[in-house]
Amino acid sequence: MPSQPETSDRAAKVMLVLLGLSWGLTWPAMRIALEEIPPFSMRAISLGLGAAALLIVMRMQGRRMGFGRRIDWLHIAVGSVLNIVGFTMLSAFALLMTSTSRAAILAYTMPIFAALFSWMVFGERLGAMKLIALALCTAGIAILIYPLAQHGVPLGLLLAVGIGLTWAAGTVYVKWARIDGDPIAIAAWQLAFGWAIVVACLPLAEGGLQIAHAHAKAILCTMFVGLIGSAFAYVLWFRIIGRLSATTASLGILSVPAIGVVASAVLLGERPTVPDIVGFALIFAASACVLLSPGDKAAQAS
């Protein structure tokens, strides 16, 4: 029979695959929704749905809604600003300024920042497979960025890289904080805090909720983003970073942008260029290095 750490490690990697599919399909869904719903309105709906769904599930299952320490609520608030508000709003505006596939790929500079932050905070060492994965990731992202950078650095590119920076910081922060609570509660309350911040900014940014002219397709895509891209995916994500090191978890989700690119080609008609294809292939290889690597011991050590 497999040992408990091996079983836990295998379960975390299965969750990485499910997470890749969930977040990968969320990118084209967001693009479709944003064609008719402004960013703050779209995020107010999707985050609200995600938070409500998780809180209802917790109540029905009798899970612990609170946390063991008062300081944990502060950690939740900080994590929410980085993980939820930073990611969701930067991604929404990035999608309005660049292609879906480019935004999805450039957001995944995240593993590079996560590896750096993990080294600084946890002293995590990078084994051979992680170093190979980081090298492949860096090469893939460089190939994708180069065509855009030839004519100056567009704002959409900067916003997409900003997604990776804030997400990496949030991932490492939540792992460092060691919040004493149910993983679903950690996800739910971060979504709730993020929703509150977006709703507070909504009147200033858009004058109120703007969905009166949205068709069913945009509404359904917004619901998908909330229930699958937020609720389901964030539960998986916070379970994963509780079982694996921040670097391994971060590198393991590099399949997300590649799935997003394929889904964008099918659903939106976007066609990748030769540099896109080369960059995506390198990112897939980086993801495979992590998913096929031996059991992760850093999670227990950090």
C-alpha positions as CSV (number, residue, x, y, z in Angstrom):
1,M,0.0,0.0,0.0
2,P,1.3,3.5,-0.8
3,S,2.4,5.6,2.2
4,Q,0.3,8.6,3.2
5,P,2.8,11.2,1.8
6,E,2.8,9.5,-1.5
7,T,-1.0,9.3,-1.6
8,S,-1.3,12.9,-0.7
9,D,1.3,13.9,-3.3
10,R,-0.6,11.9,-6.0
11,A,-3.9,13.5,-5.0
12,A,-2.4,17.0,-5.2
13,K,-1.1,16.3,-8.7
14,V,-4.6,15.1,-9.8
15,M,-6.0,18.3,-8.4
16,L,-3.4,20.2,-10.5
17,V,-4.8,18.6,-13.7
18,L,-8.4,19.5,-12.7
19,L,-7.3,23.0,-11.9
20,G,-5.6,23.3,-15.2
21,L,-8.8,22.5,-17.0
22,S,-10.9,24.8,-14.8
23,W,-8.7,27.9,-15.1
24,G,-7.8,27.2,-18.8
25,L,-11.4,27.3,-19.9
26,T,-12.0,30.4,-17.7
27,W,-9.8,32.6,-19.9
28,P,-12.0,32.4,-23.1
29,A,-15.1,32.6,-20.9
30,M,-13.9,35.8,-19.4
31,R,-13.2,37.2,-22.8
32,I,-16.7,36.4,-24.0
33,A,-18.2,38.0,-20.9
34,L,-16.1,41.1,-21.2
35,E,-17.5,41.8,-24.7
36,E,-20.8,42.9,-23.1
37,I,-20.1,43.4,-19.4
38,P,-17.5,45.9,-18.1
39,P,-14.7,44.6,-15.9
40,F,-15.9,45.7,-12.4
41,S,-19.5,44.5,-13.1
42,M,-18.3,41.1,-14.4
43,R,-16.0,40.6,-11.5
44,A,-18.6,41.8,-8.9
45,I,-21.0,39.0,-10.3
46,S,-18.4,36.3,-10.7
47,L,-16.7,36.8,-7.3
48,G,-20.1,37.1,-5.6
49,L,-21.2,33.8,-7.1
50,G,-18.0,32.1,-6.2
51,A,-18.0,33.3,-2.6
52,A,-21.7,32.5,-2.1
53,A,-21.3,29.0,-3.5
54,L,-18.5,28.2,-1.2
55,L,-20.1,29.6,1.9
56,I,-23.3,27.7,1.1
57,V,-21.4,24.4,0.6
58,M,-19.6,25.0,3.9
59,R,-22.8,25.6,5.8
60,M,-24.5,22.5,4.3
61,Q,-21.5,20.3,5.2
62,G,-21.1,21.7,8.6
63,R,-17.6,22.9,8.1
64,R,-15.8,25.4,10.4
65,M,-16.5,28.9,9.1
66,G,-14.0,30.8,11.2
67,F,-10.3,30.6,12.0
68,G,-8.3,29.6,15.0
69,R,-6.6,33.0,15.5
70,R,-7.6,36.6,15.1
71,I,-4.5,37.3,13.1
72,D,-5.8,34.8,10.5
73,W,-8.5,37.3,9.4
74,L,-5.7,39.8,8.6
75,H,-3.9,37.1,6.6
76,I,-7.1,36.4,4.7
77,A,-7.5,40.1,3.9
78,V,-3.9,40.5,2.6
79,G,-4.2,37.2,0.7
80,S,-7.4,38.4,-0.9
81,V,-5.9,41.6,-2.1
82,L,-3.0,39.7,-3.8
83,N,-4.7,36.5,-4.9
84,I,-8.2,37.7,-5.7
85,V,-8.4,41.4,-6.4
86,G,-4.9,41.6,-8.0
87,F,-5.5,38.6,-10.2
88,T,-9.1,39.1,-11.2
89,M,-8.9,42.9,-12.0
90,L,-5.5,42.8,-13.7
91,S,-6.7,39.8,-15.9
92,A,-9.9,41.6,-16.8
93,F,-8.2,44.7,-18.0
94,A,-5.4,42.8,-19.7
95,L,-7.9,40.9,-21.7
96,L,-9.3,44.2,-23.0
97,M,-5.9,45.3,-24.2
98,T,-4.3,42.2,-25.7
99,S,-5.3,38.8,-27.0
100,T,-6.7,36.1,-24.7
101,S,-3.9,33.7,-25.5
102,R,-1.2,36.2,-24.8
103,A,-2.8,37.4,-21.6
104,A,-3.1,33.8,-20.4
105,I,0.5,32.9,-21.2
106,L,2.1,36.1,-19.7
107,A,0.1,35.7,-16.5
108,Y,2.2,32.6,-15.9
109,T,5.4,34.5,-15.3
110,M,4.0,33.6,-11.8
111,P,6.2,30.5,-11.3
112,I,9.3,32.6,-11.8
113,F,8.3,35.1,-9.2
114,A,7.0,32.3,-6.9
115,A,10.3,30.5,-7.1
116,L,12.2,33.7,-6.2
117,F,9.8,34.6,-3.3
118,S,9.9,31.0,-2.0
119,W,13.7,31.1,-2.0
120,M,13.6,34.4,-0.1
121,V,10.9,33.4,2.4
122,F,11.2,29.6,2.9
123,G,14.8,28.9,1.7
124,E,13.4,26.4,-0.8
125,R,16.0,24.6,-2.8
126,L,15.4,24.0,-6.5
127,G,16.1,20.4,-7.5
128,A,17.1,19.3,-11.0
129,M,13.6,18.9,-12.3
130,K,12.5,22.3,-11.0
131,L,15.5,24.0,-12.5
132,I,14.8,22.4,-15.8
133,A,11.1,23.5,-15.5
134,L,12.1,27.0,-14.6
135,A,14.5,27.2,-17.6
136,L,11.8,25.9,-20.0
137,C,9.3,28.3,-18.5
138,T,11.6,31.3,-18.9
139,A,12.5,30.4,-22.4
140,G,8.9,29.9,-23.4
141,I,7.8,33.2,-21.9
142,A,10.7,35.1,-23.5
143,I,9.7,33.7,-27.0
144,L,6.1,34.8,-26.4
145,I,7.1,38.3,-25.2
146,Y,9.7,39.1,-27.9
147,P,7.2,39.8,-30.8
148,L,5.2,42.2,-28.6
149,A,8.3,44.0,-27.2
150,Q,9.7,44.8,-30.6
151,H,7.4,47.8,-31.0
152,G,7.4,48.9,-27.4
153,V,5.9,47.4,-24.3
154,P,2.1,47.6,-24.5
155,L,0.1,48.2,-21.3
156,G,-1.8,44.9,-21.7
157,L,1.6,43.0,-21.5
158,L,2.5,44.8,-18.3
159,L,-0.9,44.1,-16.7
160,A,-0.5,40.4,-17.7
161,V,2.9,40.2,-16.1
162,G,1.5,42.0,-13.1
163,I,-1.0,39.2,-12.7
164,G,1.9,36.8,-12.2
165,L,3.6,39.0,-9.7
166,T,0.6,39.6,-7.4
167,W,-0.5,36.0,-7.7
168,A,3.0,34.7,-6.8
169,A,3.1,37.0,-3.8
170,G,-0.3,35.9,-2.6
171,T,0.5,32.2,-3.0
172,V,3.7,32.5,-1.0
173,Y,2.0,34.8,1.6
174,V,-0.8,32.4,2.3
175,K,1.6,29.5,2.6
176,W,3.8,31.5,5.0
177,A,0.8,32.6,7.1
178,R,-0.2,29.0,7.9
179,I,-3.8,30.1,8.4
180,D,-5.6,27.9,11.0
181,G,-8.8,27.0,9.1
182,D,-10.5,24.8,6.6
183,P,-9.1,25.2,3.1
184,I,-12.6,25.9,1.7
185,A,-13.0,28.6,4.3
186,I,-9.7,30.1,3.3
187,A,-10.9,30.2,-0.3
188,A,-14.4,31.4,0.5
189,W,-13.4,34.3,2.7
190,Q,-10.7,35.5,0.3
191,L,-13.3,35.5,-2.4
192,A,-15.7,37.4,-0.1
193,F,-13.2,40.0,0.8
194,G,-12.3,40.4,-2.8
195,W,-15.9,40.8,-3.8
196,A,-16.4,43.5,-1.1
197,I,-13.5,45.5,-2.5
198,V,-14.7,45.2,-6.1
199,V,-18.2,46.2,-5.1
200,A,-16.9,49.2,-3.1
201,C,-15.1,50.4,-6.2
202,L,-17.9,49.6,-8.7
203,P,-19.9,52.9,-8.3
204,L,-16.7,55.0,-8.8
205,A,-15.5,52.9,-11.8
206,E,-18.7,52.2,-13.7
207,G,-21.5,54.0,-11.9
208,G,-23.2,50.8,-10.8
209,L,-23.8,47.3,-12.1
210,Q,-23.8,47.3,-15.9
211,I,-25.6,44.1,-17.1
212,A,-28.8,45.4,-18.6
213,H,-27.7,45.0,-22.2
214,A,-25.8,41.7,-21.8
215,H,-27.1,38.7,-23.7
216,A,-27.5,35.2,-22.2
217,K,-24.1,34.0,-23.6
218,A,-22.2,36.7,-21.6
219,I,-24.2,36.1,-18.5
220,L,-23.6,32.3,-18.7
221,C,-19.8,32.9,-19.2
222,T,-19.8,35.2,-16.2
223,M,-21.5,32.5,-14.1
224,F,-18.9,29.9,-15.3
225,V,-16.1,32.2,-14.2
226,G,-17.7,32.6,-10.8
227,L,-18.7,29.0,-10.1
228,I,-15.9,27.1,-11.8
229,G,-13.1,29.6,-12.3
230,S,-13.5,31.1,-8.8
231,A,-15.3,28.7,-6.4
232,F,-14.2,25.3,-7.6
233,A,-10.8,26.3,-8.8
234,Y,-9.8,28.3,-5.7
235,V,-10.7,25.4,-3.4
236,L,-8.4,23.2,-5.5
237,W,-5.6,25.8,-5.5
238,F,-5.6,26.4,-1.7
239,R,-5.7,22.6,-1.1
240,I,-2.7,22.2,-3.5
241,I,-0.5,24.8,-1.9
242,G,-1.2,23.2,1.5
243,R,0.2,19.9,0.2
244,L,3.0,20.9,-2.1
245,S,5.7,23.5,-2.0
246,A,4.8,26.9,-3.4
247,T,7.3,26.5,-6.3
248,T,6.1,23.0,-7.3
249,A,2.4,24.1,-7.1
250,S,3.2,27.2,-9.1
251,L,5.1,25.3,-11.8
252,G,2.5,22.5,-11.9
253,I,-0.2,24.9,-13.2
254,L,1.7,25.9,-16.3
255,S,-0.7,23.7,-18.3
256,V,-3.4,26.4,-17.7
257,P,-2.3,28.9,-20.3
258,A,-1.8,26.2,-22.9
259,I,-5.3,24.9,-22.3
260,G,-6.5,28.5,-22.4
261,V,-4.8,29.0,-25.8
262,V,-6.4,25.9,-27.3
263,A,-9.8,26.8,-25.9
264,S,-9.4,30.4,-27.3
265,A,-8.6,29.0,-30.7
266,V,-11.7,26.8,-30.6
267,L,-14.2,29.2,-29.0
268,L,-12.9,32.6,-30.1
269,G,-11.1,31.8,-33.4
270,E,-7.7,33.1,-32.2
271,R,-4.9,31.5,-34.2
272,P,-1.4,31.1,-32.6
273,T,1.7,32.2,-34.5
274,V,4.9,30.2,-34.8
275,P,6.4,31.9,-31.7
276,D,3.2,31.1,-29.8
277,I,3.4,27.4,-30.7
278,V,7.1,27.2,-29.7
279,G,6.4,29.1,-26.4
280,F,3.4,27.0,-25.6
281,A,5.3,23.8,-26.2
282,L,8.1,24.8,-23.8
283,I,5.5,25.7,-21.2
284,F,3.8,22.3,-21.6
285,A,7.2,20.7,-21.1
286,A,7.8,22.7,-18.0
287,S,4.5,21.5,-16.6
288,A,5.3,17.9,-17.4
289,C,8.6,18.2,-15.5
290,V,6.7,19.1,-12.4
291,L,3.8,16.7,-12.7
292,L,6.3,13.8,-13.3
293,S,8.8,14.8,-10.6
294,P,9.3,12.7,-7.4
295,G,7.3,13.3,-4.3
296,D,7.6,16.8,-2.8
297,K,9.2,17.0,0.6
298,A,9.4,20.8,0.8
299,A,5.7,21.1,1.7
300,Q,6.3,19.5,5.1
301,A,9.5,21.4,5.7
302,S,8.3,24.9,5.0
